[in-house]
């Protein structure tokens, strides 16, 4: 269902559940958290992508969700499993890229929102349709959506449940780049791992006073010393 591979500093997490268009049941969210926990600490970038043509993620598995109408205790289990998977992704210390090819629907958008960059192929399209099903959307993911696209655009996507393509998603900020996510991940991976982690911490919490000392300490990195050696000897 979910696989991890590592090459040239890029950890690739692949969604591969073709029969369900990469829709994730409760066990799938737990598997996502388990796979994310296996990302090597020395990876410089993570690429989350699909191995199923035409779909990134169809969201939560509706067959699994259907039982929640009658199974009240299972509702909390589903919610916490989904939260565990998404927050594991969001908590990774290195840059994370969502490579969206084809459809990205429902909870699939929440997965993409947990990443630092959303890179879409030209055929990507997005929809958040829980209102059609008569259900809500996790508050944490509503907050991430609103932070990305603004309250008005978040309201439009949630209230209308309409589908938008990559060209529409780019100007509102739901997509950061239309292009090749593997190329962007490879470009990130050419940079210093510790610097990337520091920059991500600054983006996540720019007000942390510890950043000042970390910035100063970064001038003692081996990569900086090697890169500026000729200037220091001049």
Number of C-alpha atoms within 10 A of each C-alpha: 14 20 15 16 14 15 10 11 19 25 24 24 22 21 24 21 17 15 8 16 21 26 28 28 20 20 13 21 23 21 19 24 19 15 18 25 14 11 19 14 11 12 19 26 29 32 26 23 24 26 18 18 12 15 25 32 32 22 24 22 18 15 12 14 16 10 12 16 9 9 11 10 9 15 16 12 14 20 13 15 21 26 20 18 23 26 17 18 24 19 13 20 20 25 24 27 25 27 27 32 26 23 23 29 25 21 25 24 24 23 23 29 25 24 22 20 21 23 28 28 19 15 15 23 22 27 22 25 22 17 13 12 8 7 9 12 15 13 9 14 18 18 14 15 24 16 14 17 19 15 14 10 16 20 15 12 19 21 14 14 18 12 16 14 19 23 17 14 20 17 12 14 16 26 26 17 20 19 15 15 23 19 10 17 25 18 12 21 22 13 14 14 20 16 17 18 17 17 17 18 16 17 11 12 10 12 10 10 9 10 16 11 9 13 14 9 10 14 11 10 12 11 15 12 13 9 10 11 11 9 8 8 6 5
